[in-house]
């Protein structure tokens, strides 16, 4: 694993993604979801909306890095707000 720079922040990020995936799996097993249509142009399940919010967060961060220097806290806040909207109303 010497090719990857494992900083504490990177480890925390991937641990949080793993925990979220585990929680989503447990939630799906306890309460199966049905596809529903929200503001997204397709019918989605909880897992679909979670995946869309993860991809969106990556694109939001890349766009932020292209437009501004540093201060990723702002991009993270935008990503969390967007993810909450997608998960709730998407």
PyMOL Python script that loads the backbone (N, CA, C, O; Angstrom):
from pymol import cmd

cmd.read_pdbstr("""\
ATOM      1  N   UNK A   1       0.815  -1.204   0.000  1.00  0.00           N
ATOM      2  CA  UNK A   1       0.000   0.000   0.000  1.00  0.00           C
ATOM      3  C   UNK A   1       0.855   1.263   0.000  1.00  0.00           C
ATOM      4  O   UNK A   1       0.355   2.351   0.285  1.00  0.00           O
ATOM      5  N   UNK A   2       2.117   1.129  -0.312  1.00  0.00           N
ATOM      6  CA  UNK A   2       2.999   2.292  -0.291  1.00  0.00           C
ATOM      7  C   UNK A   2       2.706   3.274  -1.421  1.00  0.00           C
ATOM      8  O   UNK A   2       3.158   4.418  -1.378  1.00  0.00           O
ATOM      9  N   UNK A   3       1.954   2.839  -2.429  1.00  0.00           N
ATOM     10  CA  UNK A   3       1.649   3.725  -3.553  1.00  0.00           C
ATOM     11  C   UNK A   3       0.597   4.760  -3.193  1.00  0.00           C
ATOM     12  O   UNK A   3       0.463   5.765  -3.892  1.00  0.00           O
ATOM     13  N   UNK A   4      -0.151   4.539  -2.120  1.00  0.00           N
ATOM     14  CA  UNK A   4      -1.217   5.461  -1.746  1.00  0.00           C
ATOM     15  C   UNK A   4      -0.842   6.193  -0.465  1.00  0.00           C
ATOM     16  O   UNK A   4      -0.351   5.590   0.490  1.00  0.00           O
ATOM     17  N   UNK A   5      -1.075   7.472  -0.458  1.00  0.00           N
ATOM     18  CA  UNK A   5      -0.756   8.286   0.715  1.00  0.00           C
ATOM     19  C   UNK A   5      -1.898   8.171   1.721  1.00  0.00           C
ATOM     20  O   UNK A   5      -2.878   8.911   1.639  1.00  0.00           O
ATOM     21  N   UNK A   6      -1.770   7.248   2.666  1.00  0.00           N
ATOM     22  CA  UNK A   6      -2.791   7.055   3.683  1.00  0.00           C
ATOM     23  C   UNK A   6      -2.560   8.028   4.826  1.00  0.00           C
ATOM     24  O   UNK A   6      -1.779   7.770   5.742  1.00  0.00           O
ATOM     25  N   UNK A   7      -3.247   9.133   4.750  1.00  0.00           N
ATOM     26  CA  UNK A   7      -3.209  10.092   5.848  1.00  0.00           C
ATOM     27  C   UNK A   7      -4.369   9.762   6.783  1.00  0.00           C
ATOM     28  O   UNK A   7      -5.276   9.027   6.394  1.00  0.00           O
ATOM     29  N   UNK A   8      -4.361  10.279   7.983  1.00  0.00           N
ATOM     30  CA  UNK A   8      -5.505  10.040   8.873  1.00  0.00           C
ATOM     31  C   UNK A   8      -6.825  10.524   8.260  1.00  0.00           C
ATOM     32  O   UNK A   8      -7.863   9.889   8.446  1.00  0.00           O
ATOM     33  N   UNK A   9      -6.786  11.635   7.537  1.00  0.00           N
ATOM     34  CA  UNK A   9      -8.005  12.147   6.909  1.00  0.00           C
ATOM     35  C   UNK A   9      -8.531  11.174   5.852  1.00  0.00           C
ATOM     36  O   UNK A   9      -9.738  10.959   5.743  1.00  0.00           O
ATOM     37  N   UNK A  10      -7.615  10.589   5.074  1.00  0.00           N
ATOM     38  CA  UNK A  10      -8.026   9.621   4.054  1.00  0.00           C
ATOM     39  C   UNK A  10      -8.628   8.390   4.703  1.00  0.00           C
ATOM     40  O   UNK A  10      -9.655   7.886   4.249  1.00  0.00           O
ATOM     41  N   UNK A  11      -8.003   7.907   5.752  1.00  0.00           N
ATOM     42  CA  UNK A  11      -8.521   6.731   6.453  1.00  0.00           C
ATOM     43  C   UNK A  11      -9.893   7.004   7.054  1.00  0.00           C
ATOM     44  O   UNK A  11     -10.782   6.156   6.977  1.00  0.00           O
ATOM     45  N   UNK A  12     -10.074   8.170   7.646  1.00  0.00           N
ATOM     46  CA  UNK A  12     -11.374   8.533   8.219  1.00  0.00           C
ATOM     47  C   UNK A  12     -12.426   8.614   7.126  1.00  0.00           C
ATOM     48  O   UNK A  12     -13.549   8.148   7.316  1.00  0.00           O
ATOM     49  N   UNK A  13     -12.082   9.199   5.981  1.00  0.00           N
ATOM     50  CA  UNK A  13     -13.020   9.309   4.866  1.00  0.00           C
ATOM     51  C   UNK A  13     -13.501   7.934   4.421  1.00  0.00           C
ATOM     52  O   UNK A  13     -14.704   7.701   4.312  1.00  0.00           O
ATOM     53  N   UNK A  14     -12.567   7.027   4.166  1.00  0.00           N
ATOM     54  CA  UNK A  14     -12.957   5.700   3.696  1.00  0.00           C
ATOM     55  C   UNK A  14     -13.663   4.896   4.782  1.00  0.00           C
ATOM     56  O   UNK A  14     -14.544   4.093   4.472  1.00  0.00           O
ATOM     57  N   UNK A  15     -13.298   5.091   6.037  1.00  0.00           N
ATOM     58  CA  UNK A  15     -14.001   4.425   7.131  1.00  0.00           C
ATOM     59  C   UNK A  15     -15.452   4.907   7.202  1.00  0.00           C
ATOM     60  O   UNK A  15     -16.366   4.109   7.410  1.00  0.00           O
ATOM     61  N   UNK A  16     -15.659   6.213   7.029  1.00  0.00           N
ATOM     62  CA  UNK A  16     -17.026   6.754   7.051  1.00  0.00           C
ATOM     63  C   UNK A  16     -17.856   6.216   5.892  1.00  0.00           C
ATOM     64  O   UNK A  16     -19.038   5.919   6.066  1.00  0.00           O
ATOM     65  N   UNK A  17     -17.255   6.087   4.715  1.00  0.00           N
ATOM     66  CA  UNK A  17     -17.977   5.516   3.572  1.00  0.00           C
ATOM     67  C   UNK A  17     -18.355   4.065   3.877  1.00  0.00           C
ATOM     68  O   UNK A  17     -19.480   3.645   3.604  1.00  0.00           O
ATOM     69  N   UNK A  18     -17.420   3.304   4.441  1.00  0.00           N
ATOM     70  CA  UNK A  18     -17.701   1.913   4.800  1.00  0.00           C
ATOM     71  C   UNK A  18     -18.799   1.788   5.836  1.00  0.00           C
ATOM     72  O   UNK A  18     -19.675   0.931   5.720  1.00  0.00           O
ATOM     73  N   UNK A  19     -18.757   2.645   6.855  1.00  0.00           N
ATOM     74  CA  UNK A  19     -19.792   2.634   7.888  1.00  0.00           C
ATOM     75  C   UNK A  19     -21.149   2.999   7.292  1.00  0.00           C
ATOM     76  O   UNK A  19     -22.163   2.386   7.625  1.00  0.00           O
ATOM     77  N   UNK A  20     -21.165   3.998   6.412  1.00  0.00           N
ATOM     78  CA  UNK A  20     -22.420   4.410   5.777  1.00  0.00           C
ATOM     79  C   UNK A  20     -22.989   3.281   4.917  1.00  0.00           C
ATOM     80  O   UNK A  20     -24.198   3.047   4.926  1.00  0.00           O
ATOM     81  N   UNK A  21     -22.132   2.583   4.178  1.00  0.00           N
ATOM     82  CA  UNK A  21     -22.605   1.457   3.369  1.00  0.00           C
ATOM     83  C   UNK A  21     -23.149   0.338   4.249  1.00  0.00           C
ATOM     84  O   UNK A  21     -24.167  -0.272   3.919  1.00  0.00           O
ATOM     85  N   UNK A  22     -22.487   0.069   5.353  1.00  0.00           N
ATOM     86  CA  UNK A  22     -22.988  -0.934   6.290  1.00  0.00           C
ATOM     87  C   UNK A  22     -24.328  -0.554   6.882  1.00  0.00           C
ATOM     88  O   UNK A  22     -25.227  -1.387   6.996  1.00  0.00           O
ATOM     89  N   UNK A  23     -24.459   0.720   7.260  1.00  0.00           N
ATOM     90  CA  UNK A  23     -25.724   1.208   7.813  1.00  0.00           C
ATOM     91  C   UNK A  23     -26.843   1.153   6.779  1.00  0.00           C
ATOM     92  O   UNK A  23     -27.973   0.788   7.103  1.00  0.00           O
ATOM     93  N   UNK A  24     -26.528   1.518   5.530  1.00  0.00           N
ATOM     94  CA  UNK A  24     -27.537   1.454   4.468  1.00  0.00           C
ATOM     95  C   UNK A  24     -27.968   0.011   4.216  1.00  0.00           C
ATOM     96  O   UNK A  24     -29.145  -0.248   3.962  1.00  0.00           O
ATOM     97  N   UNK A  25     -27.027  -0.928   4.283  1.00  0.00           N
ATOM     98  CA  UNK A  25     -27.361  -2.344   4.104  1.00  0.00           C
ATOM     99  C   UNK A  25     -28.271  -2.831   5.221  1.00  0.00           C
ATOM    100  O   UNK A  25     -29.272  -3.500   4.963  1.00  0.00           O
ATOM    101  N   UNK A  26     -27.926  -2.499   6.462  1.00  0.00           N
ATOM    102  CA  UNK A  26     -28.768  -2.901   7.591  1.00  0.00           C
ATOM    103  C   UNK A  26     -30.157  -2.280   7.491  1.00  0.00           C
ATOM    104  O   UNK A  26     -31.155  -2.948   7.763  1.00  0.00           O
ATOM    105  N   UNK A  27     -30.228  -1.006   7.101  1.00  0.00           N
ATOM    106  CA  UNK A  27     -31.507  -0.320   6.956  1.00  0.00           C
ATOM    107  C   UNK A  27     -32.348  -1.002   5.873  1.00  0.00           C
ATOM    108  O   UNK A  27     -33.556  -1.172   6.036  1.00  0.00           O
ATOM    109  N   UNK A  28     -31.708  -1.388   4.776  1.00  0.00           N
ATOM    110  CA  UNK A  28     -32.430  -2.056   3.687  1.00  0.00           C
ATOM    111  C   UNK A  28     -32.953  -3.412   4.130  1.00  0.00           C
ATOM    112  O   UNK A  28     -34.058  -3.800   3.750  1.00  0.00           O
ATOM    113  N   UNK A  29     -32.180  -4.140   4.925  1.00  0.00           N
ATOM    114  CA  UNK A  29     -32.621  -5.451   5.412  1.00  0.00           C
ATOM    115  C   UNK A  29     -33.774  -5.316   6.402  1.00  0.00           C
ATOM    116  O   UNK A  29     -34.688  -6.141   6.402  1.00  0.00           O
ATOM    117  N   UNK A  30     -33.740  -4.298   7.233  1.00  0.00           N
ATOM    118  CA  UNK A  30     -34.799  -4.089   8.215  1.00  0.00           C
ATOM    119  C   UNK A  30     -36.057  -3.484   7.615  1.00  0.00           C
ATOM    120  O   UNK A  30     -37.170  -3.799   8.036  1.00  0.00           O
ATOM    121  N   UNK A  31     -35.875  -2.621   6.635  1.00  0.00           N
ATOM    122  CA  UNK A  31     -37.005  -1.919   6.028  1.00  0.00           C
ATOM    123  C   UNK A  31     -36.765  -1.782   4.527  1.00  0.00           C
ATOM    124  O   UNK A  31     -36.223  -0.775   4.071  1.00  0.00           O
ATOM    125  N   UNK A  32     -37.171  -2.798   3.756  1.00  0.00           N
ATOM    126  CA  UNK A  32     -36.941  -2.739   2.301  1.00  0.00           C
ATOM    127  C   UNK A  32     -37.592  -1.497   1.685  1.00  0.00           C
ATOM    128  O   UNK A  32     -38.672  -1.069   2.092  1.00  0.00           O
ATOM    129  N   UNK A  33     -36.912  -0.948   0.711  1.00  0.00           N
ATOM    130  CA  UNK A  33     -37.380   0.283   0.081  1.00  0.00           C
ATOM    131  C   UNK A  33     -38.036  -0.018  -1.260  1.00  0.00           C
ATOM    132  O   UNK A  33     -37.780  -1.045  -1.889  1.00  0.00           O
ATOM    133  N   UNK A  34     -38.880   0.900  -1.672  1.00  0.00           N
ATOM    134  CA  UNK A  34     -39.481   0.843  -3.004  1.00  0.00           C
ATOM    135  C   UNK A  34     -38.971   2.033  -3.800  1.00  0.00           C
ATOM    136  O   UNK A  34     -38.685   3.092  -3.243  1.00  0.00           O
ATOM    137  N   UNK A  35     -38.862   1.846  -5.095  1.00  0.00           N
ATOM    138  CA  UNK A  35     -38.445   2.961  -5.945  1.00  0.00           C
ATOM    139  C   UNK A  35     -39.528   4.039  -5.920  1.00  0.00           C
ATOM    140  O   UNK A  35     -40.722   3.742  -5.968  1.00  0.00           O
ATOM    141  N   UNK A  36     -39.091   5.282  -5.844  1.00  0.00           N
ATOM    142  CA  UNK A  36     -40.040   6.402  -5.879  1.00  0.00           C
ATOM    143  C   UNK A  36     -39.446   7.512  -6.723  1.00  0.00           C
ATOM    144  O   UNK A  36     -38.235   7.578  -6.938  1.00  0.00           O
ATOM    145  N   UNK A  37     -40.315   8.373  -7.190  1.00  0.00           N
ATOM    146  CA  UNK A  37     -39.889   9.472  -8.043  1.00  0.00           C
ATOM    147  C   UNK A  37     -39.982  10.766  -7.248  1.00  0.00           C
ATOM    148  O   UNK A  37     -41.031  11.104  -6.699  1.00  0.00           O
ATOM    149  N   UNK A  38     -38.868  11.478  -7.197  1.00  0.00           N
ATOM    150  CA  UNK A  38     -38.819  12.787  -6.554  1.00  0.00           C
ATOM    151  C   UNK A  38     -38.422  13.818  -7.597  1.00  0.00           C
ATOM    152  O   UNK A  38     -38.915  13.781  -8.724  1.00  0.00           O
ATOM    153  N   UNK A  39     -37.533  14.739  -7.233  1.00  0.00           N
ATOM    154  CA  UNK A  39     -37.112  15.747  -8.200  1.00  0.00           C
ATOM    155  C   UNK A  39     -36.091  15.211  -9.194  1.00  0.00           C
ATOM    156  O   UNK A  39     -35.848  15.839 -10.224  1.00  0.00           O
ATOM    157  N   UNK A  40     -35.485  14.051  -8.901  1.00  0.00           N
ATOM    158  CA  UNK A  40     -34.586  13.438  -9.875  1.00  0.00           C
ATOM    159  C   UNK A  40     -35.416  12.884 -11.039  1.00  0.00           C
ATOM    160  O   UNK A  40     -36.558  12.473 -10.832  1.00  0.00           O
ATOM    161  N   UNK A  41     -34.872  12.865 -12.239  1.00  0.00           N
ATOM    162  CA  UNK A  41     -35.673  12.468 -13.403  1.00  0.00           C
ATOM    163  C   UNK A  41     -35.929  10.967 -13.523  1.00  0.00           C
ATOM    164  O   UNK A  41     -36.517  10.526 -14.511  1.00  0.00           O
ATOM    165  N   UNK A  42     -35.499  10.174 -12.541  1.00  0.00           N
ATOM    166  CA  UNK A  42     -35.713   8.728 -12.574  1.00  0.00           C
ATOM    167  C   UNK A  42     -36.266   8.274 -11.229  1.00  0.00           C
ATOM    168  O   UNK A  42     -36.096   8.953 -10.216  1.00  0.00           O
ATOM    169  N   UNK A  43     -36.921   7.132 -11.229  1.00  0.00           N
ATOM    170  CA  UNK A  43     -37.370   6.538  -9.975  1.00  0.00           C
ATOM    171  C   UNK A  43     -36.145   5.923  -9.294  1.00  0.00           C
ATOM    172  O   UNK A  43     -35.378   5.195  -9.923  1.00  0.00           O
ATOM    173  N   UNK A  44     -35.971   6.220  -8.011  1.00  0.00           N
ATOM    174  CA  UNK A  44     -34.781   5.769  -7.299  1.00  0.00           C
ATOM    175  C   UNK A  44     -35.140   5.117  -5.978  1.00  0.00           C
ATOM    176  O   UNK A  44     -36.184   5.397  -5.388  1.00  0.00           O
ATOM    177  N   UNK A  45     -34.248   4.238  -5.524  1.00  0.00           N
ATOM    178  CA  UNK A  45     -34.354   3.654  -4.193  1.00  0.00           C
ATOM    179  C   UNK A  45     -33.399   4.408  -3.271  1.00  0.00           C
ATOM    180  O   UNK A  45     -32.668   5.294  -3.714  1.00  0.00           O
ATOM    181  N   UNK A  46     -33.408   4.052  -1.991  1.00  0.00           N
ATOM    182  CA  UNK A  46     -32.490   4.677  -1.042  1.00  0.00           C
ATOM    183  C   UNK A  46     -31.042   4.516  -1.477  1.00  0.00           C
ATOM    184  O   UNK A  46     -30.267   5.472  -1.440  1.00  0.00           O
ATOM    185  N   UNK A  47     -30.679   3.309  -1.890  1.00  0.00           N
ATOM    186  CA  UNK A  47     -29.311   3.044  -2.320  1.00  0.00           C
ATOM    187  C   UNK A  47     -28.926   3.851  -3.546  1.00  0.00           C
ATOM    188  O   UNK A  47     -27.802   4.344  -3.644  1.00  0.00           O
ATOM    189  N   UNK A  48     -29.863   3.987  -4.486  1.00  0.00           N
ATOM    190  CA  UNK A  48     -29.608   4.798  -5.681  1.00  0.00           C
ATOM    191  C   UNK A  48     -29.333   6.252  -5.298  1.00  0.00           C
ATOM    192  O   UNK A  48     -28.403   6.875  -5.809  1.00  0.00           O
ATOM    193  N   UNK A  49     -30.147   6.775  -4.401  1.00  0.00           N
ATOM    194  CA  UNK A  49     -29.978   8.171  -3.981  1.00  0.00           C
ATOM    195  C   UNK A  49     -28.668   8.362  -3.223  1.00  0.00           C
ATOM    196  O   UNK A  49     -28.018   9.398  -3.359  1.00  0.00           O
ATOM    197  N   UNK A  50     -28.277   7.366  -2.425  1.00  0.00           N
ATOM    198  CA  UNK A  50     -27.004   7.439  -1.716  1.00  0.00           C
ATOM    199  C   UNK A  50     -25.844   7.450  -2.707  1.00  0.00           C
ATOM    200  O   UNK A  50     -24.907   8.235  -2.558  1.00  0.00           O
ATOM    201  N   UNK A  51     -25.900   6.585  -3.717  1.00  0.00           N
ATOM    202  CA  UNK A  51     -24.854   6.535  -4.735  1.00  0.00           C
ATOM    203  C   UNK A  51     -24.789   7.848  -5.512  1.00  0.00           C
ATOM    204  O   UNK A  51     -23.701   8.361  -5.772  1.00  0.00           O
ATOM    205  N   UNK A  52     -25.939   8.387  -5.879  1.00  0.00           N
ATOM    206  CA  UNK A  52     -25.987   9.661  -6.597  1.00  0.00           C
ATOM    207  C   UNK A  52     -25.398  10.776  -5.733  1.00  0.00           C
ATOM    208  O   UNK A  52     -24.680  11.638  -6.240  1.00  0.00           O
ATOM    209  N   UNK A  53     -25.695  10.766  -4.436  1.00  0.00           N
ATOM    210  CA  UNK A  53     -25.150  11.814  -3.565  1.00  0.00           C
ATOM    211  C   UNK A  53     -23.636  11.671  -3.399  1.00  0.00           C
ATOM    212  O   UNK A  53     -22.938  12.680  -3.302  1.00  0.00           O
ATOM    213  N   UNK A  54     -23.111  10.441  -3.364  1.00  0.00           N
ATOM    214  CA  UNK A  54     -21.656  10.253  -3.291  1.00  0.00           C
ATOM    215  C   UNK A  54     -20.973  10.745  -4.566  1.00  0.00           C
ATOM    216  O   UNK A  54     -19.953  11.432  -4.504  1.00  0.00           O
ATOM    217  N   UNK A  55     -21.537  10.391  -5.717  1.00  0.00           N
ATOM    218  CA  UNK A  55     -20.969  10.880  -6.974  1.00  0.00           C
ATOM    219  C   UNK A  55     -21.050  12.398  -7.063  1.00  0.00           C
ATOM    220  O   UNK A  55     -20.102  13.054  -7.494  1.00  0.00           O
ATOM    221  N   UNK A  56     -22.177  12.946  -6.657  1.00  0.00           N
ATOM    222  CA  UNK A  56     -22.342  14.401  -6.683  1.00  0.00           C
ATOM    223  C   UNK A  56     -21.318  15.087  -5.787  1.00  0.00           C
ATOM    224  O   UNK A  56     -20.770  16.128  -6.148  1.00  0.00           O
ATOM    225  N   UNK A  57     -21.063  14.507  -4.625  1.00  0.00           N
ATOM    226  CA  UNK A  57     -20.077  15.093  -3.709  1.00  0.00           C
ATOM    227  C   UNK A  57     -18.699  15.130  -4.350  1.00  0.00           C
ATOM    228  O   UNK A  57     -17.966  16.107  -4.197  1.00  0.00           O
ATOM    229  N   UNK A  58     -18.343  14.071  -5.066  1.00  0.00           N
ATOM    230  CA  UNK A  58     -17.044  14.059  -5.746  1.00  0.00           C
ATOM    231  C   UNK A  58     -16.981  15.160  -6.797  1.00  0.00           C
ATOM    232  O   UNK A  58     -15.970  15.854  -6.903  1.00  0.00           O
ATOM    233  N   UNK A  59     -18.041  15.326  -7.570  1.00  0.00           N
ATOM    234  CA  UNK A  59     -18.050  16.361  -8.605  1.00  0.00           C
ATOM    235  C   UNK A  59     -18.087  17.764  -8.003  1.00  0.00           C
ATOM    236  O   UNK A  59     -17.457  18.680  -8.533  1.00  0.00           O
ATOM    237  N   UNK A  60     -18.807  17.940  -6.918  1.00  0.00           N
ATOM    238  CA  UNK A  60     -18.833  19.238  -6.242  1.00  0.00           C
ATOM    239  C   UNK A  60     -17.435  19.599  -5.754  1.00  0.00           C
ATOM    240  O   UNK A  60     -16.999  20.739  -5.912  1.00  0.00           O
ATOM    241  N   UNK A  61     -16.733  18.644  -5.166  1.00  0.00           N
ATOM    242  CA  UNK A  61     -15.376  18.908  -4.687  1.00  0.00           C
ATOM    243  C   UNK A  61     -14.414  19.195  -5.840  1.00  0.00           C
ATOM    244  O   UNK A  61     -13.569  20.085  -5.733  1.00  0.00           O
ATOM    245  N   UNK A  62     -14.535  18.454  -6.932  1.00  0.00           N
ATOM    246  CA  UNK A  62     -13.654  18.721  -8.079  1.00  0.00           C
ATOM    247  C   UNK A  62     -13.929  20.098  -8.666  1.00  0.00           C
ATOM    248  O   UNK A  62     -12.993  20.818  -9.014  1.00  0.00           O
ATOM    249  N   UNK A  63     -15.195  20.474  -8.781  1.00  0.00           N
ATOM    250  CA  UNK A  63     -15.544  21.792  -9.301  1.00  0.00           C
ATOM    251  C   UNK A  63     -15.034  22.883  -8.360  1.00  0.00           C
ATOM    252  O   UNK A  63     -14.548  23.921  -8.808  1.00  0.00           O
ATOM    253  N   UNK A  64     -15.147  22.642  -7.064  1.00  0.00           N
ATOM    254  CA  UNK A  64     -14.663  23.623  -6.095  1.00  0.00           C
ATOM    255  C   UNK A  64     -13.153  23.802  -6.216  1.00  0.00           C
ATOM    256  O   UNK A  64     -12.652  24.926  -6.195  1.00  0.00           O
ATOM    257  N   UNK A  65     -12.436  22.696  -6.343  1.00  0.00           N
ATOM    258  CA  UNK A  65     -10.980  22.786  -6.488  1.00  0.00           C
ATOM    259  C   UNK A  65     -10.584  23.492  -7.782  1.00  0.00           C
ATOM    260  O   UNK A  65      -9.559  24.172  -7.823  1.00  0.00           O
ATOM    261  N   UNK A  66     -11.385  23.338  -8.844  1.00  0.00           N
ATOM    262  CA  UNK A  66     -11.091  24.012 -10.103  1.00  0.00           C
ATOM    263  C   UNK A  66     -11.389  25.512 -10.012  1.00  0.00           C
ATOM    264  O   UNK A  66     -10.739  26.317 -10.680  1.00  0.00           O
ATOM    265  N   UNK A  67     -12.366  25.882  -9.190  1.00  0.00           N
ATOM    266  CA  UNK A  67     -12.796  27.275  -9.139  1.00  0.00           C
ATOM    267  C   UNK A  67     -12.134  28.084  -8.027  1.00  0.00           C
ATOM    268  O   UNK A  67     -11.989  29.300  -8.147  1.00  0.00           O
ATOM    269  N   UNK A  68     -11.733  27.417  -6.950  1.00  0.00           N
ATOM    270  CA  UNK A  68     -11.204  28.152  -5.796  1.00  0.00           C
ATOM    271  C   UNK A  68      -9.995  27.414  -5.233  1.00  0.00           C
ATOM    272  O   UNK A  68      -9.814  26.218  -5.462  1.00  0.00           O
ATOM    273  N   UNK A  69      -9.195  28.133  -4.512  1.00  0.00           N
ATOM    274  CA  UNK A  69      -8.031  27.531  -3.863  1.00  0.00           C
ATOM    275  C   UNK A  69      -8.375  27.178  -2.417  1.00  0.00           C
ATOM    276  O   UNK A  69      -8.808  28.027  -1.638  1.00  0.00           O
ATOM    277  N   UNK A  70      -8.175  25.919  -2.085  1.00  0.00           N
ATOM    278  CA  UNK A  70      -8.325  25.496  -0.697  1.00  0.00           C
ATOM    279  C   UNK A  70      -9.739  25.607  -0.169  1.00  0.00           C
ATOM    280  O   UNK A  70     -10.707  25.609  -0.929  1.00  0.00           O
ATOM    281  N   UNK A  71      -9.841  25.700   1.148  1.00  0.00           N
ATOM    282  CA  UNK A  71     -11.111  25.818   1.874  1.00  0.00           C
ATOM    283  C   UNK A  71     -12.141  24.784   1.416  1.00  0.00           C
ATOM    284  O   UNK A  71     -13.239  25.134   0.982  1.00  0.00           O
ATOM    285  N   UNK A  72     -11.775  23.531   1.517  1.00  0.00           N
ATOM    286  CA  UNK A  72     -12.693  22.467   1.128  1.00  0.00           C
ATOM    287  C   UNK A  72     -13.862  22.315   2.092  1.00  0.00           C
ATOM    288  O   UNK A  72     -14.801  21.567   1.821  1.00  0.00           O
ATOM    289  N   UNK A  73     -13.805  23.026   3.216  1.00  0.00           N
ATOM    290  CA  UNK A  73     -14.920  22.964   4.154  1.00  0.00           C
ATOM    291  C   UNK A  73     -16.200  23.491   3.509  1.00  0.00           C
ATOM    292  O   UNK A  73     -17.290  22.993   3.790  1.00  0.00           O
ATOM    293  N   UNK A  74     -16.070  24.479   2.661  1.00  0.00           N
ATOM    294  CA  UNK A  74     -17.232  25.026   1.962  1.00  0.00           C
ATOM    295  C   UNK A  74     -17.798  23.983   1.005  1.00  0.00           C
ATOM    296  O   UNK A  74     -19.012  23.783   0.955  1.00  0.00           O
ATOM    297  N   UNK A  75     -16.935  23.322   0.249  1.00  0.00           N
ATOM    298  CA  UNK A  75     -17.382  22.269  -0.666  1.00  0.00           C
ATOM    299  C   UNK A  75     -18.014  21.124   0.105  1.00  0.00           C
ATOM    300  O   UNK A  75     -19.007  20.548  -0.340  1.00  0.00           O
ATOM    301  N   UNK A  76     -17.449  20.791   1.254  1.00  0.00           N
ATOM    302  CA  UNK A  76     -18.019  19.719   2.074  1.00  0.00           C
ATOM    303  C   UNK A  76     -19.409  20.103   2.579  1.00  0.00           C
ATOM    304  O   UNK A  76     -20.316  19.271   2.597  1.00  0.00           O
ATOM    305  N   UNK A  77     -19.576  21.351   2.987  1.00  0.00           N
ATOM    306  CA  UNK A  77     -20.887  21.812   3.456  1.00  0.00           C
ATOM    307  C   UNK A  77     -21.915  21.773   2.320  1.00  0.00           C
ATOM    308  O   UNK A  77     -23.057  21.359   2.524  1.00  0.00           O
ATOM    309  N   UNK A  78     -21.509  22.201   1.138  1.00  0.00           N
ATOM    310  CA  UNK A  78     -22.399  22.139  -0.023  1.00  0.00           C
ATOM    311  C   UNK A  78     -22.759  20.692  -0.330  1.00  0.00           C
ATOM    312  O   UNK A  78     -23.916  20.387  -0.620  1.00  0.00           O
ATOM    313  N   UNK A  79     -21.783  19.807  -0.268  1.00  0.00           N
ATOM    314  CA  UNK A  79     -22.013  18.392  -0.550  1.00  0.00           C
ATOM    315  C   UNK A  79     -22.979  17.760   0.449  1.00  0.00           C
ATOM    316  O   UNK A  79     -23.859  16.990   0.064  1.00  0.00           O
ATOM    317  N   UNK A  80     -22.814  18.083   1.722  1.00  0.00           N
ATOM    318  CA  UNK A  80     -23.705  17.537   2.753  1.00  0.00           C
ATOM    319  C   UNK A  80     -25.126  18.052   2.551  1.00  0.00           C
ATOM    320  O   UNK A  80     -26.084  17.288   2.671  1.00  0.00           O
ATOM    321  N   UNK A  81     -25.268  19.328   2.248  1.00  0.00           N
ATOM    322  CA  UNK A  81     -26.606  19.890   2.001  1.00  0.00           C
ATOM    323  C   UNK A  81     -27.250  19.251   0.787  1.00  0.00           C
ATOM    324  O   UNK A  81     -28.437  18.927   0.814  1.00  0.00           O
ATOM    325  N   UNK A  82     -26.480  19.065  -0.281  1.00  0.00           N
ATOM    326  CA  UNK A  82     -26.991  18.427  -1.493  1.00  0.00           C
ATOM    327  C   UNK A  82     -27.374  16.972  -1.206  1.00  0.00           C
ATOM    328  O   UNK A  82     -28.426  16.510  -1.648  1.00  0.00           O
ATOM    329  N   UNK A  83     -26.532  16.258  -0.476  1.00  0.00           N
ATOM    330  CA  UNK A  83     -26.831  14.860  -0.150  1.00  0.00           C
ATOM    331  C   UNK A  83     -28.109  14.745   0.675  1.00  0.00           C
ATOM    332  O   UNK A  83     -28.918  13.843   0.458  1.00  0.00           O
ATOM    333  N   UNK A  84     -28.283  15.661   1.619  1.00  0.00           N
ATOM    334  CA  UNK A  84     -29.511  15.651   2.427  1.00  0.00           C
ATOM    335  C   UNK A  84     -30.733  15.889   1.544  1.00  0.00           C
ATOM    336  O   UNK A  84     -31.760  15.233   1.719  1.00  0.00           O
ATOM    337  N   UNK A  85     -30.631  16.818   0.602  1.00  0.00           N
ATOM    338  CA  UNK A  85     -31.753  17.087  -0.294  1.00  0.00           C
ATOM    339  C   UNK A  85     -32.044  15.886  -1.190  1.00  0.00           C
ATOM    340  O   UNK A  85     -33.206  15.539  -1.401  1.00  0.00           O
ATOM    341  N   UNK A  86     -31.009  15.255  -1.715  1.00  0.00           N
ATOM    342  CA  UNK A  86     -31.206  14.083  -2.589  1.00  0.00           C
ATOM    343  C   UNK A  86     -31.811  12.936  -1.804  1.00  0.00           C
ATOM    344  O   UNK A  86     -32.741  12.283  -2.277  1.00  0.00           O
ATOM    345  N   UNK A  87     -31.295  12.684  -0.616  1.00  0.00           N
ATOM    346  CA  UNK A  87     -31.804  11.563   0.169  1.00  0.00           C
ATOM    347  C   UNK A  87     -33.245  11.801   0.631  1.00  0.00           C
ATOM    348  O   UNK A  87     -34.031  10.857   0.713  1.00  0.00           O
ATOM    349  N   UNK A  88     -33.587  13.027   0.925  1.00  0.00           N
ATOM    350  CA  UNK A  88     -34.932  13.328   1.427  1.00  0.00           C
ATOM    351  C   UNK A  88     -35.955  13.501   0.303  1.00  0.00           C
ATOM    352  O   UNK A  88     -37.050  12.944   0.370  1.00  0.00           O
ATOM    353  N   UNK A  89     -35.605  14.263  -0.718  1.00  0.00           N
ATOM    354  CA  UNK A  89     -36.587  14.631  -1.743  1.00  0.00           C
ATOM    355  C   UNK A  89     -36.293  14.067  -3.126  1.00  0.00           C
ATOM    356  O   UNK A  89     -37.123  14.175  -4.029  1.00  0.00           O
ATOM    357  N   UNK A  90     -35.118  13.465  -3.300  1.00  0.00           N
ATOM    358  CA  UNK A  90     -34.710  12.981  -4.628  1.00  0.00           C
ATOM    359  C   UNK A  90     -35.506  11.823  -5.055  1.00  0.00           C
ATOM    360  O   UNK A  90     -35.292  11.296  -6.146  1.00  0.00           O
TER     361      UNK A  90
END
""", "prot")
cmd.dss("prot")
cmd.show_as("cartoon", "prot")
cmd.util.cbc("prot")
cmd.orient("prot")
